[in-house]
Amino acid sequence: MIHKTAIIDSNAKISKNVKIGPYSVIGPDVEIGEGTVVQSHVNITGKTIIGINNQIYPFASIGNDPQDLKFKGEKTLLEIGDNNKIREYVTINPGTEGGGGKTQVGNNCLFMVSSHIAHDCIVGDNVILANNVPLGGHAHVDDNAIIGGNSAVQQFTRVGKFAMIGGMCGVVRDVIPYGIAHGNRSILQGLNLIGLRRKNIPNKEILSLSEAYKIIFKNENLTENLSHLSNDLRKNELVSEVVNFIEKDKKRPICTPFSK
């Protein structure tokens, strides 16, 4: 059902069973998948592709120009997957030419009131951004990560899968997969053991990850500490994910228990 006061460009591609509420505005390059509900007063514009069964709440702004002074109106893309909940006043911007031209959001995410996904971000599946969480440009947030209310993720920062970040936290360093970080400037506090157990990871695997964690973060010299990991520990899938995350981009600062 499309409300009579909604303004939908004739070139927009609206699939079957899409509901669009009063006073929402849909631009010409927008595609919306089946079963998606766009409530009242939503603005969707730009080259924006939205999957199936999403719920978009009032006053969300999706696909409007990136907040980047280098953006000159080039055609870039915003792609949103399936089954996401995009709450009131959420803003999601498309990519920029200098950042690859694409912002990407996965499936089954919850973006709470006034959260923001900036240009060229990559957000995985099952991610939760609590109220007032902004992701700076080019940030990567992997599957099943949770970021607490009023925390801010600095541009280019990576947040690993199943990481949990507490509220009121400035995330200025990359947070490892399965890590827990909080504090004024994101200090690594340990491992997300509850998240691991909810994933039904065997205790033996969790114990191996805990052992590796103690070695990797024994002190601030991560490169040397990684060299002390045994081959058996490195064969553990969870440990391998953490090691690969740290080694993938050695120019990026890693959030540690010693971060200041």
DAKA-V66017 format. One record per backbone hydrogen bond with DSSP energy under -1.0 kcal/mol. NH is the residue of the N-H (numbers start at 1). CO is the residue of the C=O. If there is no record, write none. Layout:
nh=(NH/NH)
co=(CO/CO)
This chain:
nh=(3/6/7/9/12/13/15/19/20/21/24/25/26/27/30/31/32/33/33/35/36/37/38/39/41/43/44/45/48/49/50/51/51/53/55/56/57/60/61/62/63/68/71/77/78/79/80/81/81/83/85/86/87/89/90/91/92/93/95/101/103/104/105/106/108/110/111/112/114/115/116/117/118/121/122/123/124/126/128/129/130/132/133/135/136/138/139/140/141/142/144/145/146/147/148/150/151/152/153/154/156/157/159/160/162/163/164/165/166/168/170/171/172/174/175/178/179/180/181/182/186/187/188/189/192/193/196/197/198/199/200/201/206/207/208/209/210/211/212/213/214/215/216/217/218/222/225/226/227/228/229/234/235/236/240/241/242/243/244/245/246/247/248/252/255/259)
co=(20/3/24/26/9/30/32/36/1/38/21/42/7/44/27/48/13/50/51/16/33/54/19/56/22/60/25/62/46/78/31/80/81/34/84/37/86/57/90/43/92/66/68/101/47/103/49/105/106/52/109/55/111/58/87/115/61/117/77/96/77/121/79/123/82/127/85/129/88/112/133/91/135/118/139/104/141/107/145/110/147/113/130/116/153/119/136/157/122/159/125/142/163/128/165/131/148/169/134/171/137/154/140/175/143/160/179/146/181/149/184/152/170/253/158/161/176/190/164/187/183/182/256/180/178/191/192/193/194/195/197/196/202/203/204/205/206/207/208/209/210/211/212/213/215/220/221/222/223/225/226/230/231/233/236/237/238/239/240/241/242/243/244/249/174/256)
